[in-house]
Amino acid sequence: MPTSSTLPPLGRPLPSHVHVTPSLETPAPRVAPLKVLVVGASGGSGRATIEALLDAGHQVTAYARHGAALQGWGPRVQVVEGDVLVPEQVDRAVQGHDAVIITLGIRESALRVRLFGAARTAMNVRSLGTRHVVAAMLRHGVRRLVVQTSFGVGETRDRLPRLYRLMFQLLLKPQVADTERQEREVRDSGLDWVIAQPVNLVDVRDEGLPCASARGEVQGMQVSRRQVGRFLAHAVGSSDYLGRSVALSA
Ligand SMILES: NC(=O)c1ccc[n+]([C@@H]2O[C@H](COP(=O)([O-])OP(=O)(O)OC[C@H]3O[C@@H](n4cnc5c(N)ncnc54)[C@H](OP(=O)(O)O)[C@@H]3O)[C@@H](O)[C@H]2O)c1
């Protein structure tokens, strides 16, 4: 199992400390189509992930609270409406899949959430939602779990630049605390898991995979949701990063 891997980002030379793993240096071989459940499908990362899964030939179930936010994907995406905080709904959604990708978060202004709490989403949605997904996966024998958290949490806590550390402490503290709990849920799950830790997410049309490092190395502090989505779609069908926390940057 590699300890670190990356794709050359858009022709820029790689720094010497970043290791390139052949399995990602060349286009990943297409794996047999999988049935993949995406939890958090209506968010920016969820949508980018669905697009990448479809590109890779997988079948997708998009799970979200409001199905109307998920129309327009066509017949290869099944939409299932449900709340990740309701275990019975999660249980029904997980059954019959080969893998689950979680891109849960709070779709509200971070400042508002910090000052007044989230208006429409529970503050512990990441950890409690993940706990429900894990329980359902264990019940139904679904083994592969890929979870998007954040760079600067868990294994990369000490690697965060000072300015971001301040932002985590002041602006994002409760959300970061819940992401820490979420990572523990994943690590303790006993499943075949991968934790993906992107740096700041942006919405630009970057091609290819991001720089992916299981040693917590990053090339910069931005990465596109589309690149992250491609990594998540890769991780459901590959054993490259099993049991690893992987920093993603561009
Ligand atoms: N923003 C960044 O720069 C950044 C950087 C690194 C990591 N991250 C992390 O990456 C993750 C995804 O970020 P994002 O900005 O792409 O996502 P996002 O747009 O905030 O989307 C979050 C998703 O979670 C869903 N969700 C929330 N509560 C739910 C519930 N009770 N039941 C079902 N679904 C629920 C939302 O659905 P609704 O439409 O129903 O709300 C939405 O689909 C987050 O954990 C975030 O912290 C973000």
PDBQT file of the ligand as one rigid body, heavy atoms in Angstrom, charges set to zero:
ROOT
HETATM    1  N1  LIG A 301     -15.815  24.580   1.974  1.00  0.00    +0.000 N 
HETATM    2  C1  LIG A 301     -14.561  24.235   2.016  1.00  0.00    +0.000 C 
HETATM    3  O1  LIG A 301     -13.646  24.971   1.592  1.00  0.00    +0.000 OA
HETATM    4  C2  LIG A 301     -14.190  22.875   2.590  1.00  0.00    +0.000 A 
HETATM    5  C3  LIG A 301     -12.841  22.516   2.637  1.00  0.00    +0.000 A 
HETATM    6  C4  LIG A 301     -12.510  21.245   3.100  1.00  0.00    +0.000 A 
HETATM    7  C5  LIG A 301     -13.510  20.381   3.520  1.00  0.00    +0.000 A 
HETATM    8  N2  LIG A 301     -14.819  20.779   3.487  1.00  0.00    +0.000 N 
HETATM    9  C6  LIG A 301     -15.833  19.825   3.949  1.00  0.00    +0.000 C 
HETATM   10  O2  LIG A 301     -16.329  19.104   2.839  1.00  0.00    +0.000 OA
HETATM   11  C7  LIG A 301     -17.672  18.682   3.113  1.00  0.00    +0.000 C 
HETATM   12  C8  LIG A 301     -18.565  19.008   1.920  1.00  0.00    +0.000 C 
HETATM   13  O3  LIG A 301     -18.479  20.389   1.658  1.00  0.00    +0.000 OA
HETATM   14  P1  LIG A 301     -19.371  21.097   0.540  1.00  0.00    +0.000 P 
HETATM   15  O4  LIG A 301     -19.180  22.564   0.752  1.00  0.00    +0.000 OA
HETATM   16  O5  LIG A 301     -19.087  20.585  -0.816  1.00  0.00    +0.000 OA
HETATM   17  O6  LIG A 301     -20.821  20.589   0.954  1.00  0.00    +0.000 OA
HETATM   18  P2  LIG A 301     -22.171  21.390   1.102  1.00  0.00    +0.000 P 
HETATM   19  O7  LIG A 301     -22.391  22.142  -0.180  1.00  0.00    +0.000 OA
HETATM   20  O8  LIG A 301     -22.190  22.139   2.388  1.00  0.00    +0.000 OA
HETATM   21  O9  LIG A 301     -23.225  20.185   1.157  1.00  0.00    +0.000 OA
HETATM   22  C9  LIG A 301     -23.500  19.475   2.322  1.00  0.00    +0.000 C 
HETATM   23  C10 LIG A 301     -24.467  18.367   1.997  1.00  0.00    +0.000 C 
HETATM   24  O10 LIG A 301     -24.886  17.721   3.204  1.00  0.00    +0.000 OA
HETATM   25  C11 LIG A 301     -26.299  17.552   3.118  1.00  0.00    +0.000 C 
HETATM   26  N3  LIG A 301     -26.972  17.405   4.400  1.00  0.00    +0.000 N 
HETATM   27  C12 LIG A 301     -26.871  18.214   5.491  1.00  0.00    +0.000 A 
HETATM   28  N4  LIG A 301     -27.675  17.775   6.462  1.00  0.00    +0.000 NA
HETATM   29  C13 LIG A 301     -28.280  16.656   5.991  1.00  0.00    +0.000 A 
HETATM   30  C14 LIG A 301     -29.219  15.751   6.534  1.00  0.00    +0.000 A 
HETATM   31  N5  LIG A 301     -29.690  15.891   7.792  1.00  0.00    +0.000 N 
HETATM   32  N6  LIG A 301     -29.626  14.702   5.780  1.00  0.00    +0.000 NA
HETATM   33  C15 LIG A 301     -29.164  14.539   4.519  1.00  0.00    +0.000 A 
HETATM   34  N7  LIG A 301     -28.274  15.369   3.946  1.00  0.00    +0.000 NA
HETATM   35  C16 LIG A 301     -27.837  16.426   4.667  1.00  0.00    +0.000 A 
HETATM   36  C17 LIG A 301     -26.756  18.807   2.426  1.00  0.00    +0.000 C 
HETATM   37  O11 LIG A 301     -28.080  18.633   1.995  1.00  0.00    +0.000 OA
HETATM   38  P3  LIG A 301     -29.174  19.828   2.047  1.00  0.00    +0.000 P 
HETATM   39  O12 LIG A 301     -29.210  20.346   0.644  1.00  0.00    +0.000 OA
HETATM   40  O13 LIG A 301     -30.434  19.125   2.434  1.00  0.00    +0.000 OA
HETATM   41  O14 LIG A 301     -28.723  20.843   3.063  1.00  0.00    +0.000 OA
HETATM   42  C18 LIG A 301     -25.741  18.864   1.304  1.00  0.00    +0.000 C 
HETATM   43  O15 LIG A 301     -26.067  17.955   0.285  1.00  0.00    +0.000 OA
HETATM   44  C19 LIG A 301     -18.086  19.400   4.406  1.00  0.00    +0.000 C 
HETATM   45  O16 LIG A 301     -17.987  18.504   5.498  1.00  0.00    +0.000 OA
HETATM   46  C20 LIG A 301     -17.053  20.490   4.554  1.00  0.00    +0.000 C 
HETATM   47  O17 LIG A 301     -16.785  20.826   5.896  1.00  0.00    +0.000 OA
HETATM   48  C21 LIG A 301     -15.182  22.002   3.022  1.00  0.00    +0.000 A 
ENDROOT
TORSDOF 0
